[in-house]
Amino acid sequence: MRTECARLADEDDAEFGVRLLAGTPTHEGRDPALLRRWATAATEFGAGLTVRARLPQPRVVERTGGIERLLLARYVSRPAPAVELFTDTLALGEELVDLLGWRGWYPAGALRAAAMAHEDAHRLLHDDAALKRALRERLGHTALRLGRFRIAAHVAGADELAAHGYAAARRGLGRSPLLLTAALASAVRALAQD
């Protein structure tokens, strides 16, 4: 697992975004250069939200069961807006950061704070149609063009990358949360084999 995580740490953060998009239905056959452009644009868009966002704190529900689904947190809008924090996955993530010597990238307590910031970004995008439209425009993917009129298309997975960019910028992380997610997936696979 350490070898796998060291290999992951050698990759640039944009590559994790490309992988996320490539694994999303509708993107399987797309050009990796296009996916990289979208991943970079979405991440930068999310990072740029840090100065705009001042949200009231949502109701937070702590629970276990995140490891099986590889979830740190999840925003739910119904029946009432809330953020579910998966304490088992957060604890495993903190242990993994210590084990791998990644505290310079992910300071103590940063995982919980980044998970909350990530879900804040989802709330922003969920509640603000103009913001969702701005993300689509930034990506530059066209759904329909009639003469000089253009309708920007939705890019599946872009909101997730924007949320990761927002969390990394808002919490001052040294690396993308996607690196930690990939390392957690490796750790969970290793634990399942034992």
C-alpha positions as CSV (number, residue, x, y, z in Angstrom):
1,M,0.0,0.0,0.0
2,R,2.8,2.4,0.8
3,T,4.4,1.8,-2.6
4,E,1.0,2.4,-4.3
5,C,0.5,5.6,-2.3
6,A,4.0,6.9,-3.1
7,R,3.3,6.3,-6.8
8,L,0.1,8.2,-6.4
9,A,1.9,11.1,-4.7
10,D,4.3,11.3,-7.7
11,E,1.3,12.1,-10.1
12,D,0.2,15.6,-10.6
13,D,-3.2,16.6,-9.2
14,A,-4.8,17.2,-12.6
15,E,-4.3,13.5,-13.4
16,F,-6.7,12.6,-10.6
17,G,-9.3,14.9,-12.1
18,V,-8.8,13.3,-15.5
19,R,-9.4,9.9,-14.0
20,L,-12.5,11.0,-12.2
21,L,-14.0,12.4,-15.4
22,A,-12.9,9.4,-17.5
23,G,-14.6,7.1,-15.0
24,T,-17.9,9.1,-15.3
25,P,-20.5,7.7,-17.7
26,T,-20.6,9.7,-21.0
27,H,-16.8,10.4,-20.9
28,E,-15.4,6.9,-21.4
29,G,-14.2,7.6,-25.0
30,R,-13.3,11.2,-24.7
31,D,-9.9,12.6,-25.6
32,P,-7.7,12.7,-22.4
33,A,-6.6,16.2,-23.4
34,L,-10.2,17.4,-23.4
35,L,-10.8,15.7,-20.0
36,R,-7.6,17.4,-18.6
37,R,-8.8,20.8,-19.9
38,W,-12.2,20.3,-18.2
39,A,-10.7,19.0,-15.0
40,T,-8.3,22.0,-14.8
41,A,-11.1,24.5,-15.6
42,A,-13.5,22.9,-13.0
43,T,-10.9,22.8,-10.3
44,E,-9.8,26.4,-10.9
45,F,-13.4,27.4,-10.9
46,G,-13.9,25.8,-7.5
47,A,-10.7,27.4,-6.1
48,G,-12.0,30.8,-7.2
49,L,-15.2,30.4,-5.2
50,T,-13.3,30.8,-1.9
51,V,-13.7,34.6,-1.8
52,R,-17.4,34.5,-2.7
53,A,-18.7,31.8,-0.3
54,R,-20.0,32.7,3.1
55,L,-22.5,30.1,4.0
56,P,-24.3,29.5,7.3
57,Q,-23.3,26.2,8.9
58,P,-25.6,23.3,8.0
59,R,-26.8,20.7,10.4
60,V,-24.1,18.1,10.7
61,V,-24.8,14.5,11.3
62,E,-21.9,12.2,12.2
63,R,-22.1,8.6,11.4
64,T,-20.0,5.5,10.5
65,G,-20.3,3.4,7.4
66,G,-18.3,5.6,5.1
67,I,-15.4,3.3,4.6
68,E,-17.5,0.7,2.7
69,R,-18.6,3.5,0.3
70,L,-15.3,5.5,0.4
71,L,-17.2,8.6,1.6
72,L,-15.8,11.3,3.9
73,A,-18.9,13.4,3.8
74,R,-22.1,13.9,1.8
75,Y,-24.5,16.8,1.4
76,V,-28.2,15.9,1.4
77,S,-30.8,18.5,0.5
78,R,-33.8,16.5,1.7
79,P,-35.7,16.2,3.9
80,A,-33.7,19.1,5.3
81,P,-30.3,20.3,4.2
82,A,-27.5,18.6,6.2
83,V,-24.0,17.3,5.9
84,E,-23.3,13.8,6.9
85,L,-19.7,13.3,8.1
86,F,-18.4,9.7,8.1
87,T,-16.2,9.6,11.2
88,D,-14.7,6.1,10.4
89,T,-13.4,7.3,7.0
90,L,-12.1,10.6,8.5
91,A,-10.3,8.7,11.2
92,L,-8.8,6.3,8.6
93,G,-7.8,9.3,6.5
94,E,-6.0,11.0,9.4
95,E,-4.1,7.7,10.2
96,L,-3.2,7.3,6.6
97,V,-1.8,10.9,6.4
98,D,0.3,10.2,9.4
99,L,1.5,6.8,8.1
100,L,2.5,8.3,4.7
101,G,4.1,11.4,6.1
102,W,1.7,13.7,4.3
103,R,1.0,16.2,7.2
104,G,2.7,18.9,5.2
105,W,-0.1,18.6,2.6
106,Y,-2.9,17.8,5.0
107,P,-2.5,19.4,8.4
108,A,-4.1,17.8,11.5
109,G,-7.9,18.4,11.4
110,A,-7.8,19.5,7.8
111,L,-9.7,16.4,6.5
112,R,-12.8,17.2,8.5
113,A,-12.6,20.9,7.5
114,A,-11.9,20.0,3.9
115,A,-14.8,17.6,3.8
116,M,-17.1,20.3,5.2
117,A,-15.8,22.8,2.6
118,H,-16.3,20.3,-0.2
119,E,-19.9,19.9,0.8
120,D,-20.3,23.7,1.1
121,A,-19.3,23.9,-2.6
122,H,-21.9,21.3,-3.4
123,R,-24.5,23.4,-1.6
124,L,-23.4,26.6,-3.4
125,L,-23.7,24.8,-6.8
126,H,-27.0,23.2,-5.8
127,D,-28.6,26.4,-4.6
128,D,-27.3,29.0,-7.2
129,A,-28.4,28.5,-10.8
130,A,-26.2,31.4,-11.9
131,L,-23.1,29.7,-10.4
132,K,-24.0,26.4,-12.1
133,R,-24.3,28.2,-15.4
134,A,-21.0,30.0,-14.8
135,L,-19.3,26.6,-14.3
136,R,-20.8,25.3,-17.5
137,E,-19.6,28.4,-19.4
138,R,-16.1,28.1,-17.9
139,L,-15.9,24.5,-19.2
140,G,-16.7,25.6,-22.7
141,H,-18.6,22.5,-23.7
142,T,-21.5,23.3,-26.1
143,A,-24.8,21.5,-26.1
144,L,-26.4,23.5,-28.9
145,R,-25.4,26.3,-31.2
146,L,-27.8,28.3,-33.4
147,G,-25.9,31.0,-35.3
148,R,-24.4,33.3,-32.6
149,F,-26.4,31.7,-29.9
150,R,-24.8,28.9,-27.8
151,I,-26.1,26.8,-24.9
152,A,-23.4,25.5,-22.6
153,A,-23.6,21.8,-21.8
154,H,-23.4,20.1,-18.5
155,V,-20.1,18.1,-18.0
156,A,-20.8,15.2,-15.7
157,G,-18.3,15.2,-12.8
158,A,-17.3,18.8,-13.2
159,D,-19.2,19.9,-10.0
160,E,-17.3,17.3,-8.1
161,L,-13.9,18.6,-9.3
162,A,-15.1,22.2,-8.5
163,A,-15.9,21.0,-5.0
164,H,-12.4,19.5,-4.6
165,G,-10.8,22.7,-5.9
166,Y,-12.9,24.8,-3.5
167,A,-12.0,22.6,-0.5
168,A,-8.3,22.6,-1.3
169,A,-8.2,26.4,-1.7
170,R,-10.5,27.1,1.3
171,R,-8.4,24.9,3.6
172,G,-5.0,25.7,2.2
173,L,-4.2,22.1,1.4
174,G,-0.9,21.3,-0.2
175,R,-2.4,18.7,-2.6
176,S,-5.8,17.9,-4.0
177,P,-8.2,16.0,-1.8
178,L,-8.4,13.6,-4.8
179,L,-4.9,12.4,-4.0
180,L,-6.1,11.5,-0.5
181,T,-9.2,9.8,-1.9
182,A,-7.0,7.7,-4.2
183,A,-4.8,6.8,-1.2
184,L,-7.8,5.9,0.9
185,A,-9.1,3.6,-1.9
186,S,-5.7,1.9,-1.9
187,A,-5.8,1.5,1.9
188,V,-9.3,0.1,1.9
189,R,-8.3,-2.4,-0.8
190,A,-5.2,-3.4,1.3
191,L,-7.3,-3.8,4.5
192,A,-9.9,-5.9,2.6
193,Q,-7.1,-8.3,1.5
194,D,-5.9,-8.8,5.1
